[in-house]
Every structure is written in C-alpha cells, then in structure tokens.
Amino acid sequence: MADPYKTGMFKMNPYAKKKPLKGNLVVVLDGKYEERGLKLIAQPSRCLLQNEVHEMILTDETKGPGDTVNRIAYLGFFTVKESTVIVVGDEVKVAGNVVGKIAGFDETHMPNHYNIVIYSDERISGNERNLKLDDEVEIG
C-alpha cells in the first residue's frame, strides 16, 4: 500500500484534534552549521512516545517535508512526558517562549532519536538562549 503523504492523497490537515506534547529539556545544546544536510522526510507527522528523548534543531530556511535543510542551530534534547503526535506547523515553546514552528523531521539518528527541525526567524542555539535543564517544552 502506498504512503498517503508521498502520493498526495491528503489535500488538508487530517488532525482535527490532538493533545499538545509536553516535556522537559535534558540537554542544552550549542553550535551552528551552514551545511548540515538534514533530509526532511515526506511525512508531516510523527508519533512520540512517553519517556522517549528527541532533539530540537532550528533553521532560518523556509523548508518543509521532502526538503534538505543546511543552515541550523542546535537547541536541545527533551524527554516526552506523555505520548502524542506532533505535526509540521505546530508551534514550539521552550520555557514559555515561542521558538518557532515545526518544519519537518530528519531520521539521521533513528532509531535513537528524531531531529525535529523547527523554523525560526533567527538561528539562536539553546545555550545562547540561556535555556536551562528541565525547562518545559510544549509542542502543538
């Protein structure tokens, strides 16, 4: 059976209602790259399970599923409090501040963790933002 996202079956967002993701930072990252080469998968959503750990990466490139992202800043790793689904376009907050919206997902390090790529006007790393361990993460 064909993937409905790859074949363009969905003409609208099918996620009528969903719980926001809540979590906490377990690592604050620092660093930026101009040629990272993250390949965003075609699918615009991912299921994240309770207690999983995933990485957040910022980009100032307007990219989406199926694209390659090069200009990045590392934000941090977080742990998931309760299983849910996150979707491209979901707003991402850390420590109560909006950092951007999900642009897509890179599977370079799977099955260890997803790289959740977030569009932001500015590439400011987690360390440059003075993020702290245990800061709350909210997506959606």
C-alpha positions as CSV (number, residue, x, y, z in Angstrom):
1,M,0.0,0.0,0.0
2,A,1.3,3.5,-0.9
3,D,2.2,6.1,1.7
4,P,-0.7,8.7,1.6
5,Y,1.7,11.6,2.2
6,K,4.1,10.6,-0.6
7,T,1.2,10.1,-3.1
8,G,-0.5,13.4,-2.2
9,M,-3.8,11.7,-1.0
10,F,-4.3,14.2,1.8
11,K,-5.5,17.6,0.5
12,M,-6.0,19.0,4.0
13,N,-4.6,18.5,7.5
14,P,-6.4,15.4,8.9
15,Y,-5.5,16.1,12.5
16,A,-8.8,17.6,13.7
17,K,-7.9,17.4,17.5
18,K,-4.7,16.3,19.3
19,K,-3.0,16.7,22.6
20,P,0.0,19.1,22.8
21,L,3.3,17.5,23.6
22,K,4.8,18.4,27.0
23,G,8.3,17.6,28.0
24,N,11.5,18.9,29.7
25,L,14.9,19.7,28.4
26,V,17.5,17.0,29.4
27,V,20.4,18.6,27.3
28,V,21.0,22.2,26.3
29,L,22.9,22.4,23.0
30,D,25.3,25.0,21.5
31,G,26.6,25.2,17.9
32,K,25.6,26.2,14.4
33,Y,26.3,24.9,10.9
34,E,25.9,26.3,7.4
35,E,25.9,22.9,5.5
36,R,24.3,20.4,7.9
37,G,22.4,18.5,5.1
38,L,19.4,17.4,7.1
39,K,16.9,15.5,4.9
40,L,13.3,16.1,6.0
41,I,11.1,13.0,5.5
42,A,8.0,13.2,3.3
43,Q,5.7,12.6,6.3
44,P,4.5,15.7,8.1
45,S,3.8,14.0,11.5
46,R,5.5,11.7,14.0
47,C,4.3,9.8,17.0
48,L,6.4,10.4,20.0
49,L,6.2,8.0,23.0
50,Q,6.3,8.7,26.7
51,N,9.9,8.8,28.0
52,E,11.5,9.0,24.5
53,V,14.2,11.6,24.0
54,H,14.4,13.7,20.8
55,E,16.5,16.6,19.5
56,M,15.3,20.1,18.5
57,I,17.2,21.9,15.8
58,L,16.4,25.4,14.5
59,T,16.7,26.6,10.9
60,D,16.0,30.0,9.3
61,E,15.4,28.3,5.9
62,T,11.7,28.1,4.8
63,K,11.7,24.3,4.1
64,G,9.3,21.5,4.6
65,P,8.8,17.8,4.2
66,G,11.0,16.3,1.4
67,D,13.5,19.2,1.5
68,T,17.1,19.4,2.7
69,V,18.0,21.9,5.5
70,N,21.5,23.2,5.8
71,R,21.6,26.3,8.0
72,I,20.9,25.2,11.6
73,A,21.4,26.0,15.2
74,Y,21.2,23.3,17.9
75,L,18.6,23.9,20.6
76,G,18.5,20.8,22.9
77,F,17.2,17.4,23.7
78,F,13.9,16.8,25.6
79,T,12.1,13.9,27.1
80,V,8.4,13.3,26.3
81,K,6.0,13.3,29.3
82,E,3.0,11.7,27.5
83,S,2.7,10.0,24.1
84,T,1.2,12.1,21.4
85,V,1.5,13.2,17.7
86,I,3.4,16.3,16.5
87,V,2.8,17.8,13.1
88,V,4.6,20.2,10.7
89,G,3.4,23.7,11.5
90,D,3.0,23.0,15.3
91,E,4.2,25.9,17.4
92,V,7.2,25.0,19.7
93,K,7.7,26.7,23.1
94,V,10.6,26.3,25.4
95,A,10.5,27.8,28.9
96,G,7.2,29.5,27.9
97,N,8.8,31.3,24.9
98,V,7.9,30.6,21.3
99,V,11.0,29.4,19.4
100,G,9.3,28.6,16.1
101,K,7.1,26.1,14.2
102,I,8.0,22.6,13.1
103,A,9.4,22.5,9.6
104,G,9.9,18.7,9.4
105,F,11.6,15.6,10.7
106,D,15.1,14.2,10.0
107,E,15.8,10.5,10.7
108,T,19.6,10.5,10.6
109,H,19.9,9.2,14.1
110,M,16.9,6.8,14.2
111,P,16.1,4.6,15.9
112,N,17.9,6.5,18.7
113,H,16.1,9.9,18.2
114,Y,14.4,12.2,15.7
115,N,15.9,15.5,14.7
116,I,12.8,17.8,15.0
117,V,13.6,20.7,12.7
118,I,12.0,24.0,13.7
119,Y,11.7,27.1,11.5
120,S,12.6,30.3,13.3
121,D,13.5,33.8,12.1
122,E,16.8,33.6,14.0
123,R,19.2,30.7,14.5
124,I,19.9,31.1,18.2
125,S,21.3,28.0,20.0
126,G,19.9,26.7,23.2
127,N,23.0,27.9,25.1
128,E,22.7,31.4,23.5
129,R,19.1,31.5,24.7
130,N,20.2,30.7,28.2
131,L,18.0,27.6,28.3
132,K,18.2,25.5,31.5
133,L,18.0,21.8,32.1
134,D,14.4,20.8,33.0
135,D,12.9,23.9,31.1
136,E,9.4,22.9,29.8
137,V,9.0,22.1,26.2
138,E,5.5,22.4,24.6
139,I,4.7,21.5,21.0
140,G,1.3,22.0,19.4
